[in-house]
Amino acid sequence: MGYIVTARKWRPLRFDEVIGQEHITQTLKNAVRFGRIHHAYLFTGPRGVGKTTTARILSRVVNCANAVDAEPCNHCDSCLNILEGRSLDVIEIDGASNNSVDDIRTLRENAKYPPIAGKYKIYIIDEVHMLSTSAFNALLKILEEPPKHLIFIFATTEPHKVIPTIVSRCQRFDFHRLEDNTIQEQISKIAKAEGIQIDEMSLFTIAKKADGSMRDAQSIFDQFVASAGKEIIFEKVSELLHLIDSDFYFKVSDAFHKKDSAIAFEICEAITKNGYDYSEFLVGLLEHFRNIFYLKVTQKEDKINAPRVILNKYLEEAKKFNDKDLLRIMNLISNFEQQIKFSSIPRIRLELLLLQIIEMPNAIELNELIKEIQELKQTAKFNSFANETPSSKQQQLSSSNKPQTITSENPKWEDFLNTYGNKLNGLKSFYISRLIDVEFKTKQILIIAKNEVVYENLNSKKRSIKQAIKEFFGENFELEIIFSEINSQDTKSVSNTTNPINNKNSSENESIIEKTLKDYFDAREIPLP
């Protein structure tokens, strides 16, 4: 016998040999075991996952003379005839080329006749979604009242195209896309049986390129064997499939940490020079950051399908990244992926994306930022006080005898709440319940909401609150409503440490804060887009 491709040579002959579809094969075995054979089955799922193979195994076992434990013997005349395609009781039809109403009418007429040798007459229609609407309607009658000897097995990759009246008369089984680990194990088993050496990275590459299809994986394996012979190494595989090296993705991560913009141009130059597809690079880059994020938040190494060498790199990167940064990067890549497909200058667009990732400022928690600003303000106020001359201090003391700006402790605020609290829909209750804090500055009132619902409520009536304040206090204050999740103790400390009543040098303080941010935090001023 001549050469047989791996997909045919290693086609499963029993239910137990079907990989990754145990939820279906076990159900079918039970149906055969208990004599509960349905007259129509619909097998759906991606290409190359075992739909037609399972249909053939089912057709053999229901007609097998020596079936054991709901498995075909594959040795009796009925099994051999079906295996060799000589059986008159099992008819396979390609739905793509036999999709007219006349074809189905002919099928319907022939289906009335009983089987010749076996117990059942079986029609396997592959790609059944390709039938025309008229053909589907012609099939309905025989599905509604089928002869006892007749079984239909429909297979399709697009079940949504099968009309509902057909689906409702079938038992539907959804075949799953195979996991990469399952494909790697099966290909490794085949390679060992064939006397072929294959390394871990090559197995990983086969599984990834197969995208859940065992048949595709076996075809890629055949291609590798034809190219490399009895020893398959990753270097040959990478060259054959023109794969993008994972080092490109780790270079992007490294450039983000170092803020080295030059690497963006180096990567784009290498991708263009090697003829890699830009969209394929973006898909790989998105998966790269997704894997880092997954390890960052779950710590589950076994769920990342990658060789140990690559997995160790991901673990190291997960320690360096902030999860907020990773989310922003993934969102940026995802949006960019659609744009680059329609760009007339994809290389420049890719360079722009990489530069945006590399130059992206690191995320910082809001609480940390507020704490740092508080410390900076305290430092600035201390420096301002230390630099004051005796005359300026005397002037400040004299100014303290003047009427002060109202504060949240001032009885006038309580009077305001008593007067307008009910009219302003809960402002008083929010304050009493400590759901808001209030800070008074020169010509400015700051209301800090500690709850997002409270913030939305107050923001919707901001104009009314501002008008009420003007009426009560007789002054036109600037009103700001902000949302912050810091606790009430922190808010009070902010209020106590940032009272600007006697702050005559506010512009000087702001310059000190700006200088401190630049000196101690390496801050940079980023212009708004």
DAMO-V644909 format. One record per run of one state. SS is the DSSP state (helix for helix, strand for strand, loop for the rest). FROM is the first residue (numbers start at 1). TO is the last residue. If there is no record, write none. Layout:
ss & from & to
SS & FROM & TO
SS & FROM & TO
//
This chain:
ss & from & to
loop & 1 & 5
helix & 6 & 9
loop & 10 & 14
helix & 15 & 17
loop & 18 & 21
helix & 22 & 33
loop & 34 & 39
strand & 40 & 44
loop & 45 & 50
helix & 51 & 63
loop & 64 & 67
strand & 68 & 68
loop & 69 & 70
strand & 71 & 71
loop & 72 & 76
helix & 77 & 83
loop & 84 & 89
strand & 90 & 94
loop & 95 & 100
helix & 101 & 111
loop & 112 & 120
strand & 121 & 126
loop & 127 & 127
helix & 128 & 130
loop & 131 & 132
helix & 133 & 144
loop & 145 & 149
strand & 150 & 156
loop & 157 & 158
helix & 159 & 161
loop & 162 & 163
helix & 164 & 167
loop & 168 & 170
strand & 171 & 174
loop & 175 & 179
helix & 180 & 193
loop & 194 & 196
strand & 197 & 198
loop & 199 & 199
helix & 200 & 210
loop & 211 & 213
helix & 214 & 228
loop & 229 & 230
strand & 231 & 232
loop & 233 & 233
helix & 234 & 241
loop & 242 & 246
helix & 247 & 258
loop & 259 & 261
helix & 262 & 273
loop & 274 & 277
helix & 278 & 298
loop & 299 & 300
helix & 301 & 303
loop & 304 & 307
helix & 308 & 320
loop & 321 & 322
helix & 323 & 341
loop & 342 & 345
helix & 346 & 358
loop & 359 & 365
helix & 366 & 387
loop & 388 & 389
helix & 390 & 399
loop & 400 & 410
helix & 411 & 420
loop & 421 & 426
helix & 427 & 432
loop & 433 & 435
strand & 436 & 441
loop & 442 & 443
strand & 444 & 449
loop & 450 & 451
helix & 452 & 460
loop & 461 & 461
helix & 462 & 473
loop & 474 & 477
strand & 478 & 483
loop & 484 & 487
helix & 488 & 497
loop & 498 & 505
helix & 506 & 521
loop & 522 & 529
//
